[in-house]
């Protein structure tokens, strides 16, 4: 860590203030000399502590930048992750829904695969052991947001600022058994079409670090290696990263997905 503890604390509070007020600020990599990954993780850990102290409950993690096809677009070269809390995760009762769009800066929508854990996963587990920990799988929309204007940043900036997480809409949950005898392969092979107005985007499971289970492995390894991180546990939710580019979203928009190759329903969500 290159920044002193008092500066870590001040930056954590400033990022939280920016999130709560809808204010944006310059990337930390532009304002802090020698800002790097250790600083980003320390800021994220401090933010977690502050949010828990304010009454929020951690419910899992989001993984970002797992889609390798998008790395050149955002000038990143690897994934990130961020905490998710009870106030930002919404379980949809049906595949079709109308919901309020979170009031966050420059919101974008991402179609993702979400895991729910019935047992505690660990990085050293085999694929079969990891799959045994997954109680359910769902298709969801993550609303991502940037406190940095114009979505211009370094990857470490995003790690510090909530992993770009704004909200997660979780579609109908399905038992992992619905993915067949080879669920990891099924989820890696799925294809998805995202449409919203005149926008149409295509994605596939293999774009996400080779598949959603591989994205989960990245997260587990990263949590193990990072001081101050807490491990995943039974009951947690993990959303594994976008299958398409993140698309700007606004109140009044209707976004739909069609999934092929797996037994997960598409979503049809209108934002107020």
Secondary structure, DSSP 8 states (H G I E B T S, - for coil): --S-HHHHHHHHHHHHHHHHHT-----HHHHSTT--HHHHHHHHHHHHHHHHHTT--EEEEEEES-BGGGHHHHT--S-EEEEEEGGGEEE-SSSEEEE-----TT-EEEEEEEEEESS---TT--HHHHHHHEEEEEEEEEEE--SSGGG---HHHHHHTGGGEEEEEE---EEGGGG-S-HHHHHHH-EEEEEETTEEEEEEGGGBTTSHHHHHHHHHHHHHHSTT-----TT-EEE---SS--EE--TT-EEEEEEESSS----EEEE-
